[in-house]
Amino acid sequence: MCPSCGAKRRGRWVVDAYIHGHRIVRSFKTKREAEDYYAELRDERQAKAKPVVNAFVRLREYAPRFLADCKAAEMAPSSMRLYTGMLEKHIIPELGDLQIRELRRPRVRTFLQGLGGRGTRKASHSVLSGLLAMAVDDQIISSNPARDLIRRRRVKAKTAGERARDVKAMNRNQRDRFLAAAAGEPELYTASLIEVPG
């Protein structure tokens, strides 16, 4: 932060500073207000510059912090049980001894692919991705290596020929029943007069 605090412009005290790459310009009536605001900016910058946890923390050591954060966010008890179970049964036994900063996408992908059913894989991915997103917020890592590793299956769009094959024409009996039901609506009945082969 490169501040200018205490400069007076047009009769007002101005704080002109850069914090986290953004310029902040605020004016105040008194010098004391300007100095107090500048002190807040300085404290915010120092707090963000220093991670609140050890940068070399292992995943098993970080997991309780993550679960405590989930609880503080009033996560539903059933979700808390799921998160705790996924961590204890799958994530920590396999990845717990690794430092969070050592986790790379290939390692996370291999871990997920080695899990049993699709449900377990998706749940473990969700929990691990949430934990690593929090590690990004804590400035332990710069990006989440689990993000988007499991994508939704894409359904291939059908061609016009495939869609046409899926359409089933009415047989004579179905047509007669349909026309009998439509007979009470003259416009619908007229529009429904169709030729059915056979």
Stockholm file with secondary structure:
# STOCKHOLM 1.0

chainA/1-198         MCPSCGAKRRGRWVVDAYIHGHRIVRSFKTKREAEDYYAELRDERQAKAKPVVNAFVRLREYAPRFLADCKAAEMAPSSMRLYTGMLEKHIIPELGDLQIRELRRPRVRTFLQGLGGRGTRKASHSVLSGLLAMAVDDQIISSNPARDLIRRRRVKAKTAGERARDVKAMNRNQRDRFLAAAAGEPELYTASLIEVPG
#=GR chainA/1-198 SS CCCEEEEEETTEEEEEEEETTEEEEEEESSHHHHHHHHHHHHHHHHHHHSCSSCTTCBHHHHHHHHHHHHHHTTCCHHHHHHHHHHIIIIIHHHHTTSBGGGCCHHHHHHHHHTSSSHHHHHHHHHHHHHHHHHHHHTTSCSSCTTTTSSCCCCCCCCCHHHHHHHCCCCCHHHHHHHHHHHTTCHHHHHHTCCCCCC
#=GC SS_cons         CCCEEEEEETTEEEEEEEETTEEEEEEESSHHHHHHHHHHHHHHHHHHHSCSSCTTCBHHHHHHHHHHHHHHTTCCHHHHHHHHHHIIIIIHHHHTTSBGGGCCHHHHHHHHHTSSSHHHHHHHHHHHHHHHHHHHHTTSCSSCTTTTSSCCCCCCCCCHHHHHHHCCCCCHHHHHHHHHHHTTCHHHHHHTCCCCCC
//
